[in-house]
Amino acid sequence: MAYLVSDEGKDLLRDVQEFVNSEIKEQVKDYDISGEWPKELFDQAVEMQLHMLDIPEEYGGLGLSNIDHAAILEAMGYGDAGFAVTLNGNGLSFKPLLVAGSEEQKKRYAEIIVNGGYGAFALTEPNAGCDAGNVKATAVLDGDEYVLNGTKCFCTNAQIADFYVVIASTDKEAKVKGLSAFLIDKGTKGVSVGSHENKMGIRTSITSDLILEDVRIPKENLLGKEGDGFKIAMETLDIARTWCAVIGVGVAQRCIDEAVAYAKTRVQFGKPLAKNEVIQFKIADMQMKTEAARQCCAHSLTLMERGEDYSMASATAKCLAGDAAMFAATEAVQILGGYGYSRDYPVEKLFRDAKIFQIFEGTNEIQRLVVGRSVIGKI
């Protein structure tokens, strides 16, 4: 753990690490196979207030620094990426409110989360993944209400959410400038949720379609102004990418530790694998890539906390962390050899979990575009 954690954050970090080692790492093995959502584990997390790390202190949150928050989130990702993604999903749903919400909206939805609730951010659609501007969901003002129709996919926490932040078009002709952001409460007529996606990895994170059929909400549930939706979504993703990267770093570090533990005890040709330079070089490359990603996360979070521009730093952190997680997972499987390919060893699961960190919150190809265009500037 290379984050410089404050004295105030150390106690909670120790509690989280103990929770990870005593509860999460073992219990998620069965849930990974069954695909069930481990409610009991998340109830324990709520008791520890791990569901509200992104809520500012003035709205009932813990008031952690970004670096303390990162260390705790990495520890959760170390235990199980899906577990961390679910809890981080609450932050993802609240970030649009921090970007554009009114004081009343922030207080109302922060209270839901603080009291043990969940939120979900609904942007992606079947034909609008990286091309977020191609959103087809619509929102039409009818008197004092907006009427929303459309389908969102790959929505983290959709089945358990108490509210949704939905990006929909209020002006199809304006394309991305016609997108707007809305708050929809659980139980609103016309809102339904699809089945849980049977995913390759992060299987303890519940992911579903969100279907909107003539959903009526008060016009006060608009976030910001009409046409602000794309900006809100992009600012939200700028923030979210760093937190996503932090979880990826946790996955990478777990891969390293599992590989090292195996290499120290596995004897081949009369000596432990760890005594072979080729294995030491693999471990060194895994650690260097992981630590580089971790420090990029810390840099992005520091800029964020200072109120400075962190868009490129966040994209860099997300890209490096996703690549580091996949690299470390691949090398860990290779170091374990045939055992690395077996479900009896954790690196098989870590390999499946790692891949998503090169995909969600904007693929790593998109992150490279963000970084490249930031460096080159307008042409």
Buried (B, 14 or more C-beta within 10 A) or exposed (E): BEBEBEEEBEEBBEBBBEBBEEBBBEBBBEBBEEEEBBEEBBEBBBEEBBBBBBBBEEBBBBEBBBBBBBBBBBBBBBBBBBBBBBBBBBBBBBBBBBBBBEEEBBBBBBEBBBEBBBBBBBBBBEEBBEEBBEBBBBBEEEEEBBBBBBBBBBBBBBBBBBBBBBBBBBBEEEEBBBBBBBBBBBEBEBBEBBEBBEBEBBBBBBBBBBBBEEBBBEBEBBBBEBBBBBBBBBBBBBBBBBBBBBBBBBBBBBBBBBBBEBBEEBEEEEEBBBBBEEBEEBBEBBBEBBBBBBBBBBBBBBBBEEEEEBBBBBBBBBBBBBBBBBBBBBBBBBBBEEBBBEEEBBBBBBBBBBBBBBBBBBBBEBBEBBBEEBEEEEE
